[in-house]
Amino acid sequence: MTFNARITMPAEARTGDIVEIRVLTRHPMDRGGQSDGKGGTVPRKILNRLTAIYAGEPIFRIDMHTGVAANPFVSFTTRAVATGDIVFEWREDGGATYTRTARLTVT
């Protein structure tokens, strides 16, 4: 499966500013359990966790379950403290992980 995430946030902020981060992830969030047409069932395959790390500290984490719709959208805020990368990591059922990075420049 091709993983696609769109991260929207300002590229720059001043020290102490509150920064809004919006993340749209393209994923079917298949709850599983339906017939595969061959006598079996389709296994659940969802993104079960999103974590964001900024300046070496976790700033956001959400655990997702089967009730989350396809293409989940998440919005949260953080305080600008230092120039650096914000690392986003998604964990999928079956053990796959996907990582994206966005740079925040603090003046």
C-alpha positions in Angstrom: 0.0 0.0 0.0 1.2 3.5 -0.8 1.2 5.7 2.2 0.4 9.3 1.8 0.1 12.0 4.4 -0.3 15.8 4.0 1.1 17.9 6.9 0.1 21.5 7.0 1.8 23.9 9.4 3.6 27.2 9.3 7.3 26.9 8.2 8.3 29.7 10.6 7.2 30.9 14.1 8.5 33.1 16.8 9.6 31.6 20.1 6.5 31.0 22.3 4.0 31.1 19.4 1.3 28.5 19.4 1.5 26.5 16.1 -1.4 24.6 14.6 -0.5 21.4 12.9 -3.0 19.6 10.7 -2.4 16.1 9.3 -4.5 14.4 6.7 -3.6 10.8 6.1 -4.8 8.7 3.1 -5.6 5.3 4.5 -8.7 3.1 4.0 -8.8 2.2 7.7 -10.3 -1.2 6.9 -12.1 -2.6 10.0 -11.9 -6.1 8.6 -14.2 -9.0 9.4 -16.0 -9.0 6.0 -15.8 -12.0 3.7 -12.9 -12.2 1.3 -15.0 -14.2 -1.1 -12.9 -17.4 -0.6 -14.3 -18.5 2.7 -12.1 -16.4 4.8 -12.3 -13.0 6.4 -10.4 -9.9 5.6 -8.2 -8.9 8.6 -8.4 -5.5 10.2 -5.9 -3.1 8.9 -6.0 0.4 10.4 -3.5 3.0 11.5 -3.7 2.4 15.2 -1.3 5.2 16.5 0.0 8.6 15.4 2.9 10.1 17.4 4.6 13.5 16.9 8.0 14.3 18.3 9.4 17.8 18.4 12.7 18.9 19.9 13.2 15.4 21.1 10.0 15.3 23.1 6.7 13.7 22.3 4.1 16.5 21.8 1.1 14.5 20.5 -0.2 11.0 20.4 -3.5 9.5 19.4 -4.6 5.9 19.5 -7.0 5.2 16.7 -9.6 2.4 16.6 -12.0 0.9 14.1 -14.5 3.7 14.6 -12.1 6.2 12.9 -13.2 6.9 9.4 -11.0 6.4 6.3 -8.5 9.1 5.6 -8.2 10.3 9.2 -7.7 14.0 9.8 -6.0 15.2 13.0 -5.4 18.8 14.2 -3.4 19.8 17.3 -1.3 22.7 18.5 2.2 23.0 20.1 4.3 25.8 21.3 7.3 26.9 19.2 10.4 26.4 21.3 13.4 25.8 18.9 14.2 25.3 15.3 13.9 21.6 14.5 12.1 18.8 12.9 8.8 17.5 13.9 8.7 13.8 13.3 5.4 12.1 12.7 5.1 8.3 13.0 2.1 6.2 12.1 1.8 2.6 13.3 -0.4 0.2 11.3 -1.8 -3.1 12.2 0.6 -5.8 11.1 3.6 -3.8 12.3 4.3 -1.4 9.5 5.3 2.1 10.4 5.4 5.2 8.3 7.4 8.3 9.1 7.3 11.9 7.8 9.2 15.0 8.9 8.3 18.7 8.8 10.7 21.5 9.6 9.8 24.4 12.0 12.1 27.4 12.0 11.8 29.4 15.2 13.0 33.0 15.2 
